[in-house]
Amino acid sequence: MKKIIRKTLAFLTAAVLAVTAAVVPVSAANETIKLPSNEAMSFVDSMGAGWNLGNAFDAWAAKTPANELSLETSWCGAKTTKELIKTVKNAGFKTIRIPVSWHNHVDKDYNISSEWLSRVKEVVDWCLAEDLYVIINIHHDNDKNDYAYYRPSKAEKNQSVKYIKSIWTQVANTFKSYDDRLVFQGMNEPRLTGSKNYEWWYNKDNVPDEVKEALELINLYNQTFVDTVRGTGGKNASRYLLIVGYAANYGDLGTLSPYFKMPEDSVKNRLIADAHYYGISVRESPKVIDGLYEAYTSKGIPAVITEYGLNENGYKYSDNTDIAVQRMGDFYAYAREHGISVIVWDNNYGGKGISNGHKFIDRKTATVITPEIVSAITKAGAPANVIKAKAAVSKSAVKLTWDKVSGATKYAVYMYKNGKYTCIASKVTANSYTVNKLTAGTKYKFYVRAYVNGKWTKTSQSKVTAATTKK
């Protein structure tokens, strides 16, 4: 998201389905939505609904001020506090994305100033102390001319590769001991900045040469990012990484483009597809989710929409609460049903009568100013962590196994008997459980729930495991 106004993207739909999933007893589920079960999908599910600390650490200036730390407040007007982070957590958000621009804070060799890196680390630590998932990235370091620290053009290729390597080497080394809750996003909206015709859009049916070149270079930059982070070792050897396409386009120009290529990785299933989406009409929203579902989550590859709002350049959220509650709640629910987590954009500008802002939490007072909207999206986007167990049978036993659920401290196993599901084990710490003393040649049904952040996860009819013992 840019601070200044840019070309409006396609609009949002309202006719989306709300997901429903009962806890106990198991309820019917939408059988058309098939989501593979693996640790990566569970991880993104655990990220739940997210919130962007926008226009703070991503703010930049044509000339770095004498006090470089003042840039944090130059766009949003407020310094990030512990109280703000607590408010985000208490509001029901599970993830905070912290966009970061680095180019005002590096020397000619791209060494990051210790003051800036320390301040970013301080806020990351506050978020993790609240048990939030955190995303940090390279954000506005892609403007044209003097600010082209990375840009997908042949002329700036060498500089871009050097910059991405340098920044991510330093950032990754700073956080190499941090656990999986910290996620890295290689770039924000890589594109041909300053291009009159192609900055935000290109004709996918007749792609011009300079755009083809840009698409190839974005693939290269993504690969550079992955290789650099993995090369620092520690927890970075298997950290989850967000991968973005051209301009973070949500349609077939970004991560859904035939020109887009997921980087090769030294570890399996640790890359997350990324996209942005802003819009409010009733035409595009299911297509956004459906596209990511078909290309990624239906195949067990996690996806996140890291920026979302009801209009690219802002919306009168406080004046249209009912509409926002319905449309944003529906969007989050539809995304969750399709295995996708969504992070709302907040730039701390907005309020009654203000249309060109995205403000849900006031940063100076650390208070939620749109409680109905925030409640709708955090509930609709809450983690499902629905487990699908596998079964191995003998004549008298069924051994259930399942993928690890991120953040789970224990599991509960339920068995269907006497017309209802009954908990038969509630303190399982392993990823397996064997049910013994069963009758040969008999069909049994089970499901498993995880205990995450003080709550038991949901389940659904499609996740019940049926198993028949051997005769």
C-alpha atoms as one frame of an Amber mdcrd trajectory, in Angstrom:
protein
   0.000   0.000   0.000   1.338   3.436  -0.903   0.817   6.557   1.132  -0.123
   8.528  -1.978  -3.129   7.815  -4.191  -2.626   5.367  -7.033  -4.730   3.702
  -9.686  -7.766   1.991  -8.181  -7.864  -1.740  -8.573 -10.875  -3.901  -9.296
 -13.685  -3.975  -6.758 -15.046  -6.304  -4.058 -18.080  -8.583  -3.992 -20.572
  -8.950  -1.240 -22.160 -12.241  -2.304 -19.805 -14.508  -0.466 -20.449 -17.470
   1.742 -19.976 -17.386   5.498 -18.174 -20.393   6.886 -19.743 -22.329   9.713
 -18.063 -24.993  11.753 -19.479 -26.422  14.947 -17.359 -27.559  17.835 -19.377
 -30.473  19.239 -21.304 -32.224  17.880 -19.758 -32.285  14.424 -21.793 -30.336
  11.885 -22.136 -30.638   8.137 -19.456 -28.865   6.114 -19.114 -27.627   2.593
 -17.963 -30.791   0.857 -16.875 -28.907  -2.271 -13.995 -27.230  -0.439 -11.184
 -29.752  -0.149  -8.154 -28.591   1.811  -5.127 -30.864   2.134  -3.886 -31.246
   5.692  -0.238 -30.473   6.333   1.837 -28.478   8.788   2.168 -25.465   6.475
  -1.587 -25.171   5.969  -2.068 -25.496   9.715   0.524 -22.773  10.285  -1.256
 -20.249   8.060  -4.578 -21.219   9.587  -3.103 -20.368  12.996  -2.200 -16.891
  11.722  -5.932 -16.147  11.759  -7.036 -12.576  11.066  -4.214 -10.047  10.802
  -3.594  -6.293  11.085  -1.033  -4.083   9.314   1.112  -1.540  11.171   0.979
   0.554   8.000   2.609   3.946   7.359   4.952   3.526  10.331   8.238   1.741
   9.647   7.490   1.802   5.919   7.475   5.634   5.807  10.300   7.121   3.764
  11.617  10.529   2.719  13.454  11.974  -0.273  16.175  12.933   2.183  16.808
  11.079   5.407  16.165  13.394   8.385  18.860  13.998  10.981  16.866  11.827
  13.360  16.156   8.803  11.211  13.879   7.284  13.855  11.463  10.190  13.340
  10.383   8.588  10.069   8.316   6.104  12.088   5.844   8.867  12.956   6.158
  11.001   9.810   3.215   9.409   7.980   1.030   7.909  10.701   1.587  10.590
  13.364   2.119   8.182  16.262   4.930   6.115  17.698   4.282   2.409  18.117
   3.838   1.429  21.765   3.524  -1.740  23.811  -0.017  -0.662  24.612  -0.884
  -0.577  20.924   0.401  -4.118  20.428  -1.623  -5.305  23.411  -4.710  -3.640
  21.925  -4.191  -5.461  18.631  -3.911  -8.777  20.496  -6.919  -8.091  22.728
  -8.998  -7.123  19.693  -8.709 -10.695  18.444  -6.013 -10.343  15.788  -3.519
 -13.197  15.621  -0.985 -11.616  13.254   0.712  -8.239  12.859   2.427  -7.345
   9.601   5.142  -4.721  10.036   6.020  -3.178   6.656   9.574  -1.783   6.737
  11.390   0.538   4.335  15.156   0.340   4.725  16.679   2.676   2.132  16.654
   5.757   4.380  18.608   3.743   6.925  21.509   2.283   4.956  24.944   3.542
   3.956  26.398   3.358   0.451  27.223  -0.316   0.982  23.668  -1.054   2.155
  24.629  -1.553   5.796  21.558  -0.939   7.951  21.932   1.534  10.802  21.949
  -0.152  14.196  19.393   2.354  15.556  16.787   1.510  12.923  17.294  -2.244
  13.070  17.144  -2.162  16.867  13.873  -0.235  16.808  12.298  -2.720  14.386
  13.524  -5.573  16.576  12.047  -3.929  19.670   8.557  -3.841  18.158   8.879
  -7.390  16.807   9.776  -8.515  20.332   6.695  -6.785  21.756   4.503  -8.614
  19.251   6.015 -12.007  19.985   5.679 -11.371  23.721   1.923 -11.119  23.057
   2.103 -14.467  21.218   1.285 -12.865  17.879   2.563 -13.996  14.507   4.717
 -11.293  12.901   5.611 -10.475   9.296   8.437  -8.125   8.354   9.507  -7.241
   4.825  11.269  -4.909   2.398   8.514  -2.438   1.570   8.894   0.921  -0.247
  12.469   0.411  -1.416  11.437   0.142  -5.058  10.848   3.669  -6.322  12.386
   4.840  -9.583  15.678   6.712 -10.056  17.525   7.496  -6.802  15.214   5.253
  -4.835  15.451   2.165  -7.046  17.094  -0.029  -4.457  15.310  -2.924  -6.082
  13.370  -2.709  -9.316  12.613  -5.428 -11.885  14.420  -3.944 -14.874  17.601
  -5.016 -16.589  19.299  -1.688 -15.850  18.809  -2.145 -12.109  19.254  -5.910
 -11.912  22.728  -5.986 -10.314  21.882  -3.262  -7.839  18.635  -4.993  -6.928
  20.246  -8.380  -6.310  22.945  -6.758  -4.186  20.380  -4.809  -2.172  18.101
  -7.797  -1.525  21.069  -9.949  -0.504  22.467  -7.279   1.795  19.232  -6.355
   3.551  18.052  -9.929   4.054  21.454 -11.131   5.227  21.438  -8.526   7.983
  17.781  -8.902   8.916  17.866 -12.691   8.834  20.989 -12.833  10.992  19.352
 -10.505  13.516  16.388 -12.849  13.885  17.975 -16.239  13.150  17.195 -17.595
  16.626  13.519 -16.522  16.529  10.843 -19.191  16.210   8.413 -19.805  13.346
   5.978 -17.127  14.480   8.238 -14.613  12.723   7.669 -14.696   8.951   9.740
 -12.906   6.312   8.234 -11.362   3.166  10.863 -10.805   0.485   9.323  -7.783
  -1.263   6.126  -5.772  -1.090   4.781  -4.851  -4.535   7.629  -5.415  -7.031
   6.772  -3.644 -10.269   8.011  -1.217 -12.910   7.734   1.862 -10.720   7.376
   5.064 -12.722   6.205   3.261 -15.860   3.342   5.189 -17.449   1.737   2.090
 -18.937   2.764  -0.897 -16.858   3.353   0.030 -13.227   0.140  -1.551 -11.937
  -1.220  -3.459 -14.924  -0.248  -5.153 -18.174  -2.116  -7.021 -20.870  -1.679
 -10.693 -19.987  -2.645 -11.692 -23.527   0.022  -9.517 -25.117   2.821  -9.067
 -22.607   5.367  -6.442 -23.742   9.062  -7.286 -23.601   9.890  -4.971 -20.694
   7.147  -6.581 -18.610   8.351 -10.081 -19.541  11.778  -8.977 -18.370  10.267
  -7.643 -15.142   8.413 -10.900 -14.483  11.585 -12.923 -14.978  13.518 -10.618
 -12.652  10.866 -10.832  -9.944  11.323 -14.598 -10.047  15.073 -14.051  -9.726
  14.643 -11.625  -6.821  12.339 -14.050  -5.019  14.919 -16.802  -5.472  17.642
 -14.464  -4.197  15.540 -13.728  -1.117  14.944 -17.406  -0.346  18.565 -18.420
  -0.902  19.852 -15.532   1.214  17.597 -16.256   4.185  18.248 -19.998   4.096
  21.978 -19.352   3.905  22.012 -17.612   7.292  21.128 -20.857   9.055  19.600
 -21.199  12.497  15.793 -21.066  12.523  15.985 -19.351   9.122  16.845 -22.699
   7.547  13.164 -23.611   7.786  11.384 -20.300   8.440   8.153 -19.612   6.553
   8.684 -17.114   3.734   6.078 -15.062   1.844   6.513 -14.944  -1.928   4.925
 -12.188  -4.025   4.248 -11.673  -7.720   4.071  -8.572  -9.917   2.678  -5.606
  -7.908   1.263  -8.172  -5.447  -1.602  -8.394  -7.936  -4.405 -10.639  -6.725
  -5.377 -11.809 -10.215  -3.540 -13.479 -13.064  -0.826 -10.814 -13.210   0.758
 -11.673  -9.845   1.223 -15.061  -8.174  -1.457 -16.465 -10.502   0.381 -15.397
 -13.644   1.753 -18.173 -15.874   5.042 -16.235 -15.802   5.250 -16.469 -12.007
   7.435 -19.196 -10.552   7.702 -20.232  -6.937  11.368 -20.263  -5.907  13.205
 -23.489  -5.342  13.752 -24.163  -1.659  16.025 -26.345   0.423  13.142 -27.286
   2.724   9.703 -28.553   1.734   6.465 -26.622   2.091   7.750 -23.473   3.789
   6.842 -20.946   1.078   3.577 -18.983   1.234   1.897 -17.383  -1.796   1.044
 -13.713  -1.269  -1.374 -11.207  -2.812  -3.073  -7.872  -2.008  -6.719  -6.991
  -2.536  -8.768  -3.805  -2.174 -12.344  -3.386  -3.395 -15.995  -2.939  -2.489
 -18.224  -3.817  -5.445 -20.111  -7.097  -5.793 -18.122  -8.761  -8.569 -14.555
  -9.651  -7.745 -14.185 -10.955  -4.207 -14.983 -14.666  -4.645 -12.718 -14.700
  -7.718  -9.827 -13.432  -5.593 -10.199 -16.269  -3.106 -11.122 -18.860  -5.726
  -7.999 -18.084  -7.747  -5.665 -18.532  -4.777  -7.557 -21.650  -3.738  -7.321
 -23.302  -7.141  -3.643 -22.458  -7.631  -2.374 -22.976  -4.091  -4.425 -23.979
  -1.063  -6.328 -26.770  -2.837  -2.880 -28.262  -3.491  -1.675 -27.885   0.088
   0.356 -24.710  -0.582  -0.520 -21.977   1.948  -1.607 -18.488   0.882  -2.076
 -15.149   2.652  -3.610 -11.862   1.513  -1.224  -9.512   3.312  -3.112  -6.291
   2.489  -6.889  -5.943   2.355  -9.386  -3.093   2.525 -12.656  -1.840   1.055
 -11.025   0.582  -1.357  -7.487   1.168  -2.532  -7.415   4.809  -1.450  -9.528
   4.497   1.661 -13.133   4.154   2.751 -15.559   5.737   5.220 -15.452   2.754
   7.557 -16.809   4.676  10.545 -19.723   6.015   8.477 -20.647   2.690   6.852
 -20.234   0.226   9.685 -23.039  -2.139   8.668 -21.777  -2.473   5.099 -18.194
  -2.948   6.243 -19.171  -5.550   8.848 -21.080  -7.581   6.270 -18.665  -7.358
   3.359 -15.430  -7.636   5.296 -16.775 -10.382   7.544 -17.936 -12.317   4.510
 -14.585 -11.861   2.807 -12.639 -13.135   5.828 -15.008 -16.080   6.266 -14.831
 -17.072   2.607 -11.046 -16.815   2.708 -10.836 -18.928   5.862 -13.078 -21.570
   4.308 -10.597 -21.770   1.430  -7.542 -22.019   3.687  -6.401 -18.394   3.330
  -5.542 -15.872   6.044  -6.201 -12.147   5.511  -4.426  -9.089   6.970  -6.336
  -5.803   6.959  -4.503  -2.601   5.985  -4.426   0.123   8.664  -2.602   3.421
   8.053  -3.920   5.248  11.160  -5.826   7.731   9.032  -9.599   7.810   9.107
 -12.631   8.336  11.298 -16.029   9.934  10.982 -16.446  11.643   7.613 -13.001
  10.656   6.324 -13.052   8.583   3.154  -9.412   8.281   2.090  -8.046   6.333
   5.014  -7.869   2.892   6.596  -8.145   3.280  10.345  -9.478   0.671  12.731
  -7.250   1.291  15.757  -6.186   4.736  16.975  -2.474   4.525  17.671  -2.122
   7.490  20.024  -4.772   6.181  22.402  -4.314   2.480  21.566  -8.083   2.022
  21.228 -10.236   0.296  18.633 -12.413   2.909  16.900 -14.426   0.455  14.762
 -15.197  -2.350  17.246 -18.038  -3.862  15.212 -15.866  -4.189  12.110 -12.867
  -5.523  13.999 -15.017  -8.054  15.827 -16.559  -9.233  12.558 -13.259  -9.835
  10.799 -11.407 -11.364  13.743 -14.224 -13.826  14.386 -14.694 -14.700  10.709
 -10.947 -15.040  10.174 -10.237 -16.936  13.386  -8.106 -20.080  13.103 -10.020
 -23.250  12.409  -7.128 -25.673  12.835  -9.379 -28.460  11.629  -7.489 -31.747
  11.788  -7.904 -34.672   9.419  -6.397 -37.759  11.026  -5.164 -40.827   9.134
  -5.949 -44.314  10.376  -4.021 -47.584  10.483  -6.068 -50.598  11.588  -5.652
 -54.051  13.084  -8.297 -56.474  14.365  -8.662 -54.746  17.709  -7.133 -51.283
  17.332  -7.068 -48.095  15.259  -3.963 -45.929  15.297  -4.729 -42.279  14.436
  -1.971 -39.977  13.192  -2.176 -36.314  12.154  -0.024 -33.330  11.208   1.273
 -31.062  13.912  -0.894 -27.992  14.569   1.199 -24.856  15.034   0.961 -23.606
  18.615  -0.869 -26.683  19.924   0.052 -27.841  23.438  -2.180 -30.922  23.458
  -4.814 -32.783  21.457  -8.165 -34.423  22.200  -9.515 -37.515  20.452 -13.265
 -38.053  20.015 -14.996 -41.313  19.122 -18.553 -41.805  17.860 -20.510 -44.153
  20.078 -24.041 -44.410  21.413 -25.243 -41.812  18.911 -22.776 -39.062  19.750
 -19.086 -38.114  19.731 -17.416 -38.650  23.087 -13.963 -37.493  24.151 -11.840
 -40.555  24.877  -8.493 -38.747  25.415  -7.895 -35.076  26.195  -4.209 -34.831
  27.116  -2.495 -36.265  24.066   0.844 -34.513  23.445   2.041 -36.619  20.514
   0.744 -36.462  16.936  -0.768 -39.918  17.226  -3.092 -41.956  19.412  -4.061
 -45.628  19.407  -7.593 -46.721  20.305  -7.506 -50.273  21.644 -10.011 -52.997
  22.631 -12.133 -52.580  19.504 -14.272 -55.230  17.798 -12.933 -56.896  14.645
 -14.664 -56.024  11.379 -16.420 -52.984  12.835 -16.577 -49.444  11.457 -15.590
 -46.616  13.805 -15.497 -42.823  13.431 -13.124 -40.372  15.095 -12.019 -36.763
  15.019  -9.187 -34.836  16.673  -9.048 -31.321  18.074  -6.043 -29.225  19.130
  -5.634 -26.948  22.148  -4.163 -23.667  20.858  -3.819 -20.384  22.776  -6.170
 -21.483  25.516  -8.950 -22.787  23.250  -9.948 -26.062  21.595 -10.079 -25.859
  17.823 -13.154 -26.597  15.732 -13.949 -29.579  13.565 -16.323 -30.423  10.729
 -18.029 -33.419   9.163 -15.516 -33.533   6.305 -12.677 -34.051   8.798 -14.125
 -37.114  10.509 -11.944 -40.190  10.095 -13.788 -43.443   9.418 -11.925 -46.721
   9.936 -12.980 -50.376   9.871 -11.007 -52.854  11.918  -9.733 -56.007  10.248
 -11.688 -59.250  10.466
